[in-house]
């Protein structure tokens, strides 16, 4: 998706505040437009605009109620993961309109925003962040806590592009508009503000090319196919 398509999607989306309510009541309560489980002691799934007024209306017969809510006027739902041919661990946050390639690995705490693309056999490690429209190629490793800056706003900005076979170390930052060439290595903690050539090794703040990837670096940064098996 380009920026204009994402902006239009967010603008046109019906904003939602879904809740889950546990209701203990002495009399029946009708919750229209909601999914209700149980009788007497109820579990109610629905929009707060539907659930809230009923809780007020029937307050006299409600003995106890607990309402869980984790968003307000949300425009972008989470991605439906059930049909994705990848390993996605609990606690990853992946928004709708994200593309996940075959055998990708998304670890706990990773955040992937709308419009991002994750290639086949790529690992997004713990607490890494892929901003809106960030593109990561095949057989990459994005290290724990790394950030690929997003570019939904301003709409004219160019997204981060990480080509195939790239390794980005823990807590590295790649700012918007940067292209990381195929086979490059970004050292942990680096801040990358310029394009990176193919097979370059970059380190530092700001990141600078310190050498071309050699056989020793290849061995140190080799991916493990067994981690991508499904």
C-alpha positions in Angstrom: 0.0 0.0 0.0 1.2 3.5 -0.7 0.7 6.3 1.8 -2.4 7.7 0.1 -4.1 4.3 0.2 -3.3 3.9 3.9 -4.5 7.4 4.7 -7.8 6.7 2.8 -8.2 3.4 4.6 -7.8 4.9 8.0 -10.0 7.9 7.2 -12.8 5.7 5.8 -12.6 3.0 8.4 -15.4 2.8 11.0 -13.7 3.7 14.3 -14.2 1.0 16.9 -14.0 0.6 20.6 -14.6 -3.1 21.2 -15.0 -4.3 24.8 -15.5 -7.5 26.7 -17.8 -7.3 29.7 -18.3 -9.8 32.5 -21.8 -9.2 33.9 -23.4 -10.8 37.0 -27.1 -9.9 36.9 -30.3 -10.9 38.8 -32.5 -10.6 35.7 -32.1 -11.0 31.9 -30.4 -8.2 30.0 -30.6 -7.8 26.2 -27.4 -6.7 24.5 -28.2 -6.0 20.9 -25.5 -6.2 18.2 -23.3 -8.1 20.6 -22.1 -11.7 21.1 -23.3 -12.9 24.5 -22.3 -16.2 26.3 -24.0 -17.6 29.3 -27.3 -16.9 31.2 -27.3 -14.9 34.4 -23.6 -14.6 34.5 -22.8 -13.2 31.1 -19.7 -12.6 28.9 -20.5 -9.9 26.4 -18.4 -9.0 23.3 -19.4 -5.8 21.5 -18.9 -2.2 20.8 -18.8 0.1 23.8 -21.5 2.2 22.1 -23.8 -0.9 22.4 -22.6 -2.3 25.7 -22.2 0.9 27.8 -25.8 2.2 27.5 -27.2 -1.3 28.5 -25.1 -1.4 31.5 -26.4 1.9 32.6 -30.0 1.0 31.8 -29.9 -2.2 33.8 -27.7 -1.0 36.6 -30.4 -1.8 39.2 -30.3 -5.6 38.4 -26.5 -5.8 37.8 -24.7 -7.2 40.9 -21.2 -6.8 39.5 -19.6 -6.0 36.2 -16.0 -5.8 34.9 -15.3 -4.2 31.5 -12.1 -4.9 29.5 -11.0 -2.5 26.8 -7.6 -2.1 25.1 -8.4 0.5 22.4 -10.5 3.6 21.7 -11.8 4.7 18.3 -9.4 2.3 16.6 -9.2 2.6 12.8 -6.9 -0.3 12.0 -7.7 -3.8 13.3 -5.1 -6.5 14.0 -4.2 -8.8 11.2 -6.0 -12.2 11.0 -3.2 -14.6 11.6 -5.0 -17.9 11.2 -4.1 -18.5 7.5 -0.6 -17.2 7.5 2.2 -19.7 6.8 4.6 -18.3 9.3 5.7 -18.7 13.0 4.1 -15.9 15.0 4.8 -15.9 18.7 2.4 -14.6 21.4 2.6 -10.9 22.1 3.5 -9.8 18.6 1.4 -6.9 17.4 0.7 -7.0 13.7 -1.8 -4.6 12.2 -4.1 -5.2 9.2 -2.8 -4.7 5.7 0.6 -6.2 6.5 2.2 -8.9 4.3 3.9 -11.8 5.9 5.9 -14.2 3.7 6.1 -18.0 4.1 8.2 -19.3 7.0 8.8 -15.9 8.4 9.3 -15.7 12.2 7.7 -12.9 14.3 8.9 -13.0 17.9 7.3 -11.8 21.1 6.8 -8.1 21.4 7.5 -7.3 17.8 5.3 -4.4 16.4 4.5 -4.3 12.6 2.5 -1.4 11.4 0.0 -1.1 8.5 1.4 -1.4 5.0 4.7 -3.1 6.1 6.0 -6.2 4.2 8.0 -9.0 5.7 9.6 -11.4 3.2 9.9 -15.2 3.3 12.2 -16.8 5.8 12.8 -13.4 7.5 12.9 -13.2 11.3 11.6 -10.1 13.2 13.1 -10.5 16.7 11.7 -9.5 20.1 10.5 -5.9 20.4 11.6 -4.9 16.9 9.5 -2.2 15.3 8.6 -2.1 11.6 6.9 1.3 11.0 4.2 1.8 8.4 5.2 0.8 4.8 8.6 -0.6 5.9 9.7 -3.3 3.4 11.9 -6.2 4.5 13.1 -8.7 1.9 13.6 -12.5 2.1 16.0 -14.3 4.5 16.7 -11.3 6.7 17.1 -11.0 10.4 15.9 -7.8 12.2 17.4 -7.9 15.6 15.8 -7.4 19.0 14.7 -3.8 19.6 15.7 -2.6 16.1 13.5 0.1 14.6 12.7 0.6 10.9 11.1 4.0 10.8 7.6 4.3 9.4 6.4 6.7 6.8 2.6 7.1 6.7 2.9 10.7 7.6 4.1 12.8 5.8 2.6 11.0 2.8 5.4 12.1 0.5 8.2 10.3 2.5 9.9 7.3 1.1 9.7 4.0 3.2 12.6 2.0 4.5 13.6 -0.8 2.2 15.7 -3.7 3.4 16.7 -6.0 0.5 17.3 -9.8 0.8 19.8 -11.5 3.1 20.3 -8.5 5.4 21.1 -8.7 9.1 20.3 -5.8 11.3 21.6 -6.0 14.8 19.8 -5.4 18.1 18.7 -1.8 18.8 19.8 -0.5 15.5 17.7 2.3 13.9 17.2 2.8 10.2 15.5 6.1 9.4 12.9 6.7 6.8 13.9 6.7 3.2 17.0 4.5 3.6 17.6 1.5 1.4 19.8 -1.3 2.8 21.4 -3.2 0.0 21.3 -7.0 -0.4 23.6 -9.0 2.0 24.5 -5.9 4.1 25.1 -6.2 7.9 24.1 -3.4 10.3 25.9 -3.6 13.6 24.0 -3.5 16.9 23.1 0.0 18.1 23.9 1.7 14.8 21.8 4.6 13.5 21.6 4.4 9.7 20.8 7.7 7.9 22.2 7.0 4.4 21.7 4.2 1.9 23.8 1.1 2.5 25.6 -0.7 -0.4 25.2 -4.4 -1.1 27.4 -6.6 1.2 28.5 -3.6 3.3 29.1 -3.8 7.0 27.9 -0.6 8.8 28.5 0.4 12.4 28.3 3.5 14.6 26.2 6.6 15.2 25.7 7.8 12.5 26.3 4.5 10.7 29.3 4.3 8.4 30.6 1.6 6.1 33.5 0.0 7.9 34.2 -2.9 5.5 32.8 -5.2 2.9 31.3 -8.5 4.2 34.0 -11.2 4.2 34.0 -14.9 4.9 34.3 -14.4 8.7 31.4 -12.0 8.8 29.3 -14.5 6.6 29.9 -17.2 9.3 29.0 -14.9 12.2 25.8 -13.7 10.6 24.6 -17.0 9.0 20.9 -17.7 9.5 19.6 -21.0 11.0 17.1 -22.7 8.8 15.9 -24.9 11.6 14.3 -21.8 13.3 12.1 -21.3 10.3 10.8 -24.8 10.0 7.0 -25.2 10.4 
